[in-house]
Amino acid sequence: MKRYALTLDLQDDPALIAEYERYHQQVPEAVLQSIRQAGILQMYIYRLGTRLFMLIETEDEFSFERKAHMDAQNPDVQAWEELMSNFQKPLPQAQQGEKWLVMKQIFVLKPEKL
């Protein structure tokens, strides 16, 4: 299993943020199925102000390139991404067309040996 942390900002508008959260209480089944088919086992999204943090746990074979290719072929995912782009604001370091950016892991607390 692999684990990735990603981040993205939302538009600084409380009404848009509330709407974004409401959408994430009822993600379309076709989008959830696509996430699973890409090899994502678990996904968590957290928010603080306008900053989003996503943690995903994936199969070892998972790749962002393969997921992007699958997403490009899926009209349900494309519709969801288009809708979500109304709420999202790319980070300053994002390249053209990038949304969620993978974060660099800088620390791990390992369990103590008993």
KOLKE-70857 format. One line per field, with one value per atom (N, C-alpha, C, O): residue number from 1; chain; atom name; x, y, z. Coordinates in nm, 2 decimals, decimal comma, always signed. Atoms other than C-alpha are relative to their C-alpha. Example, Ala and Ser with C-alpha at 12.3 -4.5 7.8 and 13.67 -1.06 7.14 Angstrom:
2
num	1;1;1;1;2;2;2;2
chaine	A;A;A;A;A;A;A;A
atome	N;CA;C;O;N;CA;C;O
east	+0,09;+1,23;+0,09;+0,19;-0,09;+1,37;-0,08;-0,03
north	-0,12;-0,45;+0,12;+0,12;-0,11;-0,11;+0,11;+0,22
up	+0,00;+0,78;+0,00;+0,07;+0,00;+0,71;+0,08;+0,09
REM end
This chain:
114
num	1;1;1;1;2;2;2;2;3;3;3;3;4;4;4;4;5;5;5;5;6;6;6;6;7;7;7;7;8;8;8;8;9;9;9;9;10;10;10;10;11;11;11;11;12;12;12;12;13;13;13;13;14;14;14;14;15;15;15;15;16;16;16;16;17;17;17;17;18;18;18;18;19;19;19;19;20;20;20;20;21;21;21;21;22;22;22;22;23;23;23;23;24;24;24;24;25;25;25;25;26;26;26;26;27;27;27;27;28;28;28;28;29;29;29;29;30;30;30;30;31;31;31;31;32;32;32;32;33;33;33;33;34;34;34;34;35;35;35;35;36;36;36;36;37;37;37;37;38;38;38;38;39;39;39;39;40;40;40;40;41;41;41;41;42;42;42;42;43;43;43;43;44;44;44;44;45;45;45;45;46;46;46;46;47;47;47;47;48;48;48;48;49;49;49;49;50;50;50;50;51;51;51;51;52;52;52;52;53;53;53;53;54;54;54;54;55;55;55;55;56;56;56;56;57;57;57;57;58;58;58;58;59;59;59;59;60;60;60;60;61;61;61;61;62;62;62;62;63;63;63;63;64;64;64;64;65;65;65;65;66;66;66;66;67;67;67;67;68;68;68;68;69;69;69;69;70;70;70;70;71;71;71;71;72;72;72;72;73;73;73;73;74;74;74;74;75;75;75;75;76;76;76;76;77;77;77;77;78;78;78;78;79;79;79;79;80;80;80;80;81;81;81;81;82;82;82;82;83;83;83;83;84;84;84;84;85;85;85;85;86;86;86;86;87;87;87;87;88;88;88;88;89;89;89;89;90;90;90;90;91;91;91;91;92;92;92;92;93;93;93;93;94;94;94;94;95;95;95;95;96;96;96;96;97;97;97;97;98;98;98;98;99;99;99;99;100;100;100;100;101;101;101;101;102;102;102;102;103;103;103;103;104;104;104;104;105;105;105;105;106;106;106;106;107;107;107;107;108;108;108;108;109;109;109;109;110;110;110;110;111;111;111;111;112;112;112;112;113;113;113;113;114;114;114;114
chaine	A;A;A;A;A;A;A;A;A;A;A;A;A;A;A;A;A;A;A;A;A;A;A;A;A;A;A;A;A;A;A;A;A;A;A;A;A;A;A;A;A;A;A;A;A;A;A;A;A;A;A;A;A;A;A;A;A;A;A;A;A;A;A;A;A;A;A;A;A;A;A;A;A;A;A;A;A;A;A;A;A;A;A;A;A;A;A;A;A;A;A;A;A;A;A;A;A;A;A;A;A;A;A;A;A;A;A;A;A;A;A;A;A;A;A;A;A;A;A;A;A;A;A;A;A;A;A;A;A;A;A;A;A;A;A;A;A;A;A;A;A;A;A;A;A;A;A;A;A;A;A;A;A;A;A;A;A;A;A;A;A;A;A;A;A;A;A;A;A;A;A;A;A;A;A;A;A;A;A;A;A;A;A;A;A;A;A;A;A;A;A;A;A;A;A;A;A;A;A;A;A;A;A;A;A;A;A;A;A;A;A;A;A;A;A;A;A;A;A;A;A;A;A;A;A;A;A;A;A;A;A;A;A;A;A;A;A;A;A;A;A;A;A;A;A;A;A;A;A;A;A;A;A;A;A;A;A;A;A;A;A;A;A;A;A;A;A;A;A;A;A;A;A;A;A;A;A;A;A;A;A;A;A;A;A;A;A;A;A;A;A;A;A;A;A;A;A;A;A;A;A;A;A;A;A;A;A;A;A;A;A;A;A;A;A;A;A;A;A;A;A;A;A;A;A;A;A;A;A;A;A;A;A;A;A;A;A;A;A;A;A;A;A;A;A;A;A;A;A;A;A;A;A;A;A;A;A;A;A;A;A;A;A;A;A;A;A;A;A;A;A;A;A;A;A;A;A;A;A;A;A;A;A;A;A;A;A;A;A;A;A;A;A;A;A;A;A;A;A;A;A;A;A;A;A;A;A;A;A;A;A;A;A;A;A;A;A;A;A;A;A;A;A;A;A;A;A;A;A;A;A;A;A;A;A;A;A;A;A;A;A;A;A;A;A;A;A;A;A;A;A;A;A;A;A;A
atome	N;CA;C;O;N;CA;C;O;N;CA;C;O;N;CA;C;O;N;CA;C;O;N;CA;C;O;N;CA;C;O;N;CA;C;O;N;CA;C;O;N;CA;C;O;N;CA;C;O;N;CA;C;O;N;CA;C;O;N;CA;C;O;N;CA;C;O;N;CA;C;O;N;CA;C;O;N;CA;C;O;N;CA;C;O;N;CA;C;O;N;CA;C;O;N;CA;C;O;N;CA;C;O;N;CA;C;O;N;CA;C;O;N;CA;C;O;N;CA;C;O;N;CA;C;O;N;CA;C;O;N;CA;C;O;N;CA;C;O;N;CA;C;O;N;CA;C;O;N;CA;C;O;N;CA;C;O;N;CA;C;O;N;CA;C;O;N;CA;C;O;N;CA;C;O;N;CA;C;O;N;CA;C;O;N;CA;C;O;N;CA;C;O;N;CA;C;O;N;CA;C;O;N;CA;C;O;N;CA;C;O;N;CA;C;O;N;CA;C;O;N;CA;C;O;N;CA;C;O;N;CA;C;O;N;CA;C;O;N;CA;C;O;N;CA;C;O;N;CA;C;O;N;CA;C;O;N;CA;C;O;N;CA;C;O;N;CA;C;O;N;CA;C;O;N;CA;C;O;N;CA;C;O;N;CA;C;O;N;CA;C;O;N;CA;C;O;N;CA;C;O;N;CA;C;O;N;CA;C;O;N;CA;C;O;N;CA;C;O;N;CA;C;O;N;CA;C;O;N;CA;C;O;N;CA;C;O;N;CA;C;O;N;CA;C;O;N;CA;C;O;N;CA;C;O;N;CA;C;O;N;CA;C;O;N;CA;C;O;N;CA;C;O;N;CA;C;O;N;CA;C;O;N;CA;C;O;N;CA;C;O;N;CA;C;O;N;CA;C;O;N;CA;C;O;N;CA;C;O;N;CA;C;O;N;CA;C;O;N;CA;C;O;N;CA;C;O;N;CA;C;O;N;CA;C;O;N;CA;C;O;N;CA;C;O;N;CA;C;O;N;CA;C;O;N;CA;C;O;N;CA;C;O;N;CA;C;O;N;CA;C;O;N;CA;C;O;N;CA;C;O;N;CA;C;O;N;CA;C;O;N;CA;C;O;N;CA;C;O;N;CA;C;O;N;CA;C;O;N;CA;C;O
east	+0,08;+0,00;+0,09;+0,19;-0,07;+0,11;-0,09;-0,21;+0,08;+0,00;+0,05;+0,17;-0,03;-0,01;-0,08;-0,19;+0,06;-0,09;+0,00;+0,10;+0,02;-0,23;-0,06;-0,13;+0,06;-0,33;-0,05;-0,01;+0,07;-0,55;-0,07;-0,10;+0,08;-0,72;-0,14;-0,16;+0,13;-1,08;-0,01;+0,07;+0,03;-1,22;-0,03;-0,10;+0,03;-1,24;-0,13;-0,15;+0,14;-1,61;-0,08;-0,10;+0,06;-1,80;-0,12;-0,14;+0,11;-2,11;+0,05;-0,01;-0,06;-1,90;+0,06;+0,05;-0,06;-1,71;-0,11;-0,09;+0,11;-2,04;-0,06;-0,09;+0,06;-2,17;+0,10;+0,05;-0,10;-1,84;-0,01;-0,01;+0,01;-1,88;-0,13;-0,13;+0,12;-2,24;+0,01;-0,03;-0,02;-2,14;+0,08;+0,05;-0,08;-1,89;-0,07;-0,02;+0,09;-2,17;-0,08;-0,13;+0,08;-2,33;+0,08;+0,03;-0,09;-2,04;-0,07;-0,11;+0,06;-2,19;+0,06;+0,19;-0,06;-2,15;+0,09;+0,19;-0,09;-1,99;+0,14;+0,24;-0,13;-1,72;+0,07;+0,19;-0,06;-1,66;+0,05;+0,16;-0,05;-1,64;+0,12;+0,21;-0,12;-1,39;+0,13;+0,24;-0,11;-1,17;+0,05;+0,17;-0,04;-1,18;+0,07;+0,17;-0,05;-1,11;+0,15;+0,22;-0,14;-0,79;+0,10;+0,22;-0,09;-0,66;+0,01;+0,10;+0,00;-0,74;-0,09;-0,21;+0,07;-0,84;-0,08;-0,19;+0,06;-0,92;+0,03;+0,14;-0,03;-0,95;-0,07;-0,18;+0,05;-0,99;+0,03;+0,14;-0,02;-1,04;-0,03;-0,13;+0,02;-0,99;+0,01;+0,07;+0,00;-1,04;+0,03;-0,01;-0,02;-0,90;+0,00;+0,08;+0,01;-1,02;-0,03;-0,12;+0,01;-0,97;+0,09;+0,09;-0,09;-0,70;-0,06;-0,11;+0,04;-0,78;+0,12;+0,23;-0,11;-0,57;-0,07;-0,17;+0,06;-0,64;+0,11;+0,23;-0,09;-0,49;-0,06;-0,18;+0,05;-0,52;+0,10;+0,22;-0,08;-0,41;-0,04;-0,15;+0,02;-0,36;+0,06;+0,14;-0,07;-0,27;+0,14;+0,17;-0,14;+0,10;+0,02;+0,11;-0,01;+0,04;-0,06;-0,05;+0,06;-0,14;+0,10;+0,21;-0,07;-0,02;-0,09;-0,20;+0,08;-0,14;-0,02;-0,13;+0,01;-0,08;-0,11;-0,19;+0,11;-0,30;-0,14;-0,23;+0,12;-0,57;-0,04;-0,16;+0,03;-0,55;-0,06;-0,15;+0,05;-0,59;-0,14;-0,23;+0,13;-0,89;-0,10;-0,21;+0,09;-1,05;-0,03;-0,15;+0,02;-1,01;-0,10;-0,16;+0,09;-1,21;-0,14;-0,23;+0,12;-1,49;-0,08;-0,05;+0,08;-1,77;-0,05;-0,07;+0,05;-1,90;+0,10;+0,08;-0,11;-1,56;+0,02;+0,05;-0,02;-1,52;-0,10;-0,07;+0,10;-1,85;+0,02;+0,00;-0,03;-1,76;+0,11;+0,11;-0,12;-1,42;-0,03;+0,01;+0,05;-1,58;-0,08;-0,06;+0,08;-1,83;+0,09;+0,08;-0,09;-1,56;+0,09;+0,13;-0,09;-1,34;-0,06;+0,01;+0,07;-1,60;+0,03;+0,02;-0,03;-1,50;+0,15;+0,19;-0,14;-1,13;+0,09;+0,05;-0,09;-0,84;+0,14;+0,19;-0,13;-0,50;+0,10;+0,09;-0,11;-0,20;+0,09;+0,10;-0,09;+0,05;+0,10;+0,14;-0,11;+0,31;-0,06;+0,02;+0,06;+0,06;+0,04;+0,04;-0,02;+0,14;-0,14;-0,24;+0,13;-0,13;-0,07;-0,02;+0,08;-0,41;+0,01;-0,07;-0,02;-0,29;-0,10;-0,12;+0,09;-0,53;+0,07;+0,14;-0,05;-0,44;+0,15;+0,19;-0,14;-0,06;+0,04;+0,00;-0,06;+0,13;+0,09;+0,18;-0,08;+0,29;+0,12;+0,11;-0,12;+0,64;+0,00;-0,02;+0,00;+0,66;+0,13;+0,24;-0,13;+0,92;+0,02;+0,13;-0,02;+0,86;-0,09;-0,20;+0,08;+0,74;+0,03;+0,15;-0,02;+0,69;-0,02;-0,13;+0,01;+0,77;-0,04;+0,00;+0,03;+0,63;+0,12;+0,22;-0,11;+0,85;+0,00;-0,10;-0,01;+0,98;-0,03;+0,01;+0,04;+0,84;+0,10;+0,08
north	-0,12;+0,00;+0,12;+0,13;-0,13;+0,36;+0,10;+0,08;-0,11;+0,68;+0,13;+0,15;-0,14;+1,03;+0,10;+0,08;-0,12;+1,37;+0,10;+0,13;-0,10;+1,63;+0,13;+0,12;-0,12;+1,99;+0,09;+0,08;-0,09;+2,25;+0,11;+0,09;-0,10;+2,58;+0,01;-0,03;-0,03;+2,68;+0,15;+0,22;-0,14;+3,01;+0,06;-0,02;-0,06;+3,25;+0,06;+0,18;-0,04;+3,26;-0,10;-0,21;+0,09;+3,11;-0,08;-0,20;+0,07;+3,03;-0,11;-0,22;+0,10;+2,85;-0,12;-0,23;+0,10;+2,66;-0,09;-0,22;+0,08;+2,54;-0,08;-0,20;+0,08;+2,43;-0,11;-0,22;+0,10;+2,25;-0,12;-0,24;+0,10;+2,06;-0,08;-0,20;+0,08;+1,97;-0,09;-0,21;+0,09;+1,83;-0,13;-0,24;+0,12;+1,60;-0,09;-0,19;+0,09;+1,46;-0,10;-0,19;+0,08;+1,31;-0,01;+0,02;+0,02;+1,23;-0,10;-0,21;+0,10;+1,06;-0,14;-0,15;+0,14;+0,68;-0,03;-0,10;+0,02;+0,69;+0,06;+0,00;-0,06;+0,92;-0,09;-0,11;+0,08;+0,70;-0,13;-0,18;+0,12;+0,39;+0,02;-0,06;-0,03;+0,56;+0,01;-0,03;-0,02;+0,65;-0,14;-0,17;+0,14;+0,28;-0,07;-0,14;+0,07;+0,15;+0,05;-0,03;-0,05;+0,37;-0,06;-0,05;+0,06;+0,18;+0,07;+0,05;-0,07;+0,42;-0,08;-0,11;+0,08;+0,22;+0,08;+0,04;-0,09;+0,50;+0,14;+0,17;-0,14;+0,88;+0,08;+0,05;-0,09;+1,15;+0,14;+0,17;-0,14;+1,52;+0,08;+0,06;-0,09;+1,78;+0,14;+0,17;-0,14;+2,15;+0,09;+0,06;-0,11;+2,45;+0,13;+0,16;-0,12;+2,78;-0,04;-0,11;+0,03;+2,77;-0,11;-0,15;+0,11;+2,50;-0,14;-0,17;+0,14;+2,14;-0,09;-0,05;+0,10;+1,84;-0,13;-0,17;+0,13;+1,50;-0,10;-0,09;+0,11;+1,18;-0,12;-0,15;+0,12;+0,87;-0,11;-0,10;+0,12;+0,52;-0,09;-0,10;+0,06;+0,32;-0,14;-0,18;+0,13;-0,02;+0,04;+0,15;-0,02;-0,05;+0,04;+0,12;-0,03;-0,03;+0,13;+0,17;-0,12;+0,30;+0,10;+0,11;-0,11;+0,59;+0,11;+0,09;-0,12;+0,94;+0,02;+0,07;-0,01;+0,92;-0,09;-0,05;+0,09;+0,62;+0,05;+0,04;-0,06;+0,78;+0,12;+0,13;-0,12;+1,10;-0,05;+0,01;+0,06;+0,89;-0,06;-0,03;+0,06;+0,70;+0,12;+0,11;-0,11;+1,03;+0,07;+0,11;-0,07;+1,19;-0,08;-0,02;+0,08;+0,90;-0,02;-0,08;+0,02;+0,92;+0,13;+0,22;-0,13;+1,18;+0,03;+0,15;-0,03;+1,15;+0,07;+0,16;-0,06;+1,23;+0,14;+0,23;-0,13;+1,51;+0,10;+0,22;-0,09;+1,66;+0,04;+0,16;-0,02;+1,63;+0,10;+0,20;-0,08;+1,79;+0,15;+0,24;-0,13;+2,08;+0,07;+0,19;-0,06;+2,14;+0,04;+0,15;-0,03;+2,13;+0,11;+0,19;-0,11;+2,37;+0,14;+0,24;-0,12;+2,64;+0,04;+0,16;-0,02;+2,61;+0,01;+0,07;+0,02;+2,53;+0,12;+0,18;-0,10;+2,77;-0,06;-0,09;+0,06;+2,63;+0,07;+0,20;-0,07;+2,70;+0,07;+0,04;-0,09;+2,96;-0,09;-0,05;+0,08;+2,69;-0,11;-0,18;+0,10;+2,48;+0,04;+0,16;-0,02;+2,45;+0,01;-0,02;-0,02;+2,53;-0,13;-0,24;+0,12;+2,28;-0,09;-0,18;+0,08;+2,14;+0,05;+0,17;-0,04;+2,13;-0,05;+0,02;+0,06;+1,89;-0,02;-0,08;+0,02;+1,90;-0,10;-0,09;+0,10;+1,61;+0,07;+0,14;-0,06;+1,71;-0,09;-0,21;+0,08;+1,60;-0,04;+0,05;+0,05;+1,39;+0,04;+0,02;-0,05;+1,54;-0,06;-0,05;+0,06;+1,34;-0,12;-0,12;+0,11;+1,01;-0,04;-0,06;+0,05;+0,91;-0,15;-0,20;+0,14;+0,54;-0,06;+0,00;+0,06;+0,31;-0,04;-0,08;+0,04;+0,24;-0,15;-0,22;+0,14;-0,11;-0,04;+0,03;+0,05;-0,30;-0,09;-0,14
up	+0,00;+0,00;+0,00;+0,06;+0,00;-0,07;+0,06;+0,06;-0,05;+0,09;-0,06;-0,07;+0,06;-0,06;+0,07;+0,11;-0,05;+0,08;-0,11;-0,17;+0,10;-0,15;+0,06;+0,16;-0,05;-0,11;-0,11;-0,23;+0,10;-0,29;+0,09;+0,20;-0,06;-0,20;-0,05;-0,17;+0,05;-0,22;-0,02;+0,04;+0,01;-0,33;+0,14;+0,22;-0,13;-0,03;+0,01;+0,01;-0,01;-0,01;+0,08;+0,04;-0,09;+0,28;-0,06;-0,03;+0,06;+0,07;-0,10;-0,10;+0,09;-0,19;+0,07;+0,03;-0,08;+0,07;+0,06;+0,06;-0,05;+0,23;-0,11;-0,08;+0,11;-0,11;-0,04;-0,06;+0,03;-0,18;+0,10;+0,06;-0,10;+0,15;-0,02;+0,00;+0,03;+0,07;-0,11;-0,10;+0,11;-0,26;+0,04;-0,01;-0,05;-0,08;+0,09;+0,14;-0,08;+0,13;-0,09;-0,04;+0,10;-0,19;-0,13;-0,23;+0,12;-0,43;-0,09;-0,04;+0,09;-0,74;+0,01;+0,01;-0,01;-0,73;-0,12;-0,10;+0,12;-1,08;+0,03;-0,01;-0,04;-0,94;+0,11;+0,10;-0,10;-0,63;-0,07;-0,03;+0,07;-0,86;-0,07;-0,08;+0,08;-1,08;+0,09;+0,06;-0,10;-0,77;+0,04;+0,04;-0,04;-0,66;-0,11;-0,09;+0,11;-1,01;-0,03;-0,09;+0,02;-1,02;+0,09;+0,08;-0,09;-0,73;+0,14;+0,22;-0,12;-0,45;+0,10;+0,07;-0,10;-0,14;+0,10;+0,14;-0,10;+0,10;-0,04;-0,09;+0,03;+0,06;+0,11;+0,15;-0,11;+0,33;-0,05;-0,10;+0,03;+0,27;+0,12;+0,19;-0,12;+0,55;-0,05;-0,15;+0,04;+0,54;+0,12;+0,23;-0,10;+0,74;-0,07;-0,15;+0,07;+0,62;-0,15;-0,18;+0,14;+0,24;-0,04;-0,16;+0,04;+0,25;+0,02;+0,12;-0,01;+0,17;+0,01;-0,05;-0,01;+0,26;-0,03;+0,03;+0,03;+0,10;+0,03;-0,01;-0,03;+0,22;-0,08;-0,06;+0,07;-0,01;+0,03;+0,04;-0,02;+0,05;-0,13;-0,16;+0,13;-0,27;-0,01;+0,08;+0,03;-0,41;-0,05;-0,09;+0,03;-0,48;-0,15;-0,18;+0,14;-0,86;-0,04;-0,16;+0,03;-0,84;-0,06;-0,03;+0,06;-1,06;-0,03;-0,08;+0,03;-1,10;-0,15;-0,19;+0,14;-1,47;-0,05;-0,14;+0,04;-1,51;+0,04;-0,04;-0,05;-1,30;-0,09;-0,13;+0,08;-1,51;-0,14;-0,19;+0,13;-1,83;+0,01;-0,07;-0,02;-1,69;+0,02;-0,04;-0,02;-1,57;-0,13;-0,15;+0,13;-1,92;-0,08;-0,17;+0,08;-2,06;+0,06;+0,00;-0,07;-1,81;+0,01;+0,08;+0,00;-1,87;+0,13;+0,16;-0,13;-1,52;+0,09;+0,16;-0,07;-1,37;-0,06;+0,02;+0,06;-1,62;+0,04;+0,07;-0,05;-1,52;+0,14;+0,18;-0,14;-1,15;+0,01;+0,09;+0,00;-1,21;-0,04;+0,01;+0,05;-1,41;+0,11;+0,13;-0,10;-1,13;+0,12;+0,17;-0,12;-0,85;-0,03;+0,06;+0,03;-1,04;+0,03;+0,04;-0,04;-0,96;+0,14;+0,18;-0,14;-0,60;+0,04;+0,13;-0,03;-0,62;-0,06;-0,16;+0,04;-0,65;+0,01;+0,11;+0,00;-0,76;+0,09;+0,10;-0,08;-0,54;-0,09;-0,21;+0,09;-0,66;-0,07;-0,18;+0,07;-0,74;-0,10;-0,16;+0,09;-0,95;-0,15;-0,18;+0,14;-1,32;-0,07;-0,01;+0,07;-1,58;+0,00;-0,05;+0,00;-1,54;+0,12;+0,14;-0,12;-1,21;+0,11;+0,12;-0,12;-0,91;+0,12;+0,19;-0,12;-0,63;-0,02;-0,12;+0,00;-0,56;+0,10;+0,22;-0,09;-0,40;+0,09;+0,05;-0,10;-0,08;+0,03;+0,02;-0,03;+0,02;+0,15;+0,24;-0,14;+0,34;+0,06;+0,00;-0,07;+0,58;+0,13;+0,19;-0,13;+0,90;+0,01;-0,04;-0,03;+1,02;+0,15;+0,18;-0,14;+1,39;-0,01;-0,04;+0,00;+1,40;+0,13;+0,24;-0,13;+1,67;+0,08;+0,02;-0,08;+1,96;+0,01;+0,00;-0,01;+1,99;+0,15;+0,24;-0,14;+2,29;+0,06;+0,17
REM end
